[in-house]
Amino acid sequence: MEERRLFRRVVLSGVVEIAHQGSDFKGTATLGDISKSGARLEISDPLSVDSVLSMRLNFFDNHQQRVTEGIIGRVVRCNGAKEGSYIVGVQFIQPVNPKKAPFLFAYVDQ
């Protein structure tokens, strides 16, 4: 069965600081794309499916750095893309909140 998503995914260049809830793992990932309900990250370490992550997103908008904190997501897939790199699909546990993350919401709500 083909999965169809009825929302727009936006390619947004940024760095994501992640912390694995329930362990001491902390690291950074590169943001591949993002939507209202999730994101695709590229990371050097594999993450287990169903792991819960706390994320802090740093990106640039009109030459200004924007930081979005408090994003919580669950790993829904982790695939090895190339040696030393993994593509991780993260589903947000709560949708992007326009009041807490107005700059990010502006991108995903187009």
N, C-alpha and C positions, 0 to 999 in steps of 0.2 A: 504494500500500500504506500502510495506517495504521500509524504507529509506536505501540507500546504499551510503556509503562514499568511495571515491576513494583515500583517503589519510590515512596516518598512524597516529594513536594516540599513544603518548608515555607517560608512567607513569613516572612522574618526581616529586620527593618530594621537596616541597617548600612552602613558605609562601607568600601570595599575599596581599599586602596592597591595599585596594580599596577605592575609593571616588566616591560617586554617584553624577554625574553631574546634577545640578539643585536642589540640596538640601544640607543640612549640614552633611549628613550621611558619616561617615568614619569608616572603620573597617578593620579587617583582615580575611582572609579565608585560608583554606588549599587547595593546588593544588592537584586535583585528577589525571587528565591527561591533555595533551595538544597536539594540532596539529597545522598545518599551519593556520587553519581558526578559531580555537576556543579552549575553555578550559572547564573543569568540575571542579567546586569549591565546597567545603563544608564550610558552613558558619552558624553562630548561628542565624542570623536574615533573614527573608524572604525578597526577592527583587521582585519588580514588573516586569513582562514581559515588554519588550521594554525600560526598564531603561538603560541609558547609563552610563558606568563605566569607570573611569580612573584607570589603574592598574599599580602597581610596583611589580615585581616578584623578590623574593630572593630565590636562590637555590644554592646548592653546586655542584661543578664539580671538581673531582680529589682533594678533600679536600680544595678547594678554593671557597670562597663565590663569587657568581656572582649576579649582580643586573641588571635587565632590567626595564627601565622606559618608560613611554610614550605609553603604550599599551592601546588602547581605544576599548571597546567592548560593545555589546548590549545583555542584558539578553533575552534569547529565551525560557527558562523554569526555573521553580523553584518548586521543589517537596520536601515535608517533608520526610526525610529519617528515622529519629528517633526523639524521643522527644528532642527538643532544637537544632536540626540540620537540615539544608536544603541543598539539592543538587541543584546547580545553573549551568545551561548551558549558556555559554557566547560565542557569535559569534564575532570574531574580526571584527571591521569596516574596518580596513586596515590589510592586511596580515603582519606577522612578517617580519620586515625589516632586511635583513642580515647585513647591514651596521650599524644599530643602536643597534641590538641585536645579534651579531655574535655567542655567546655561546648558546643562546636559539635556534637560527636558525639551528645550527649544530645538535641539538637533533631532531627537527621536520622535517628536510629535509633529513633524512636517507632513 
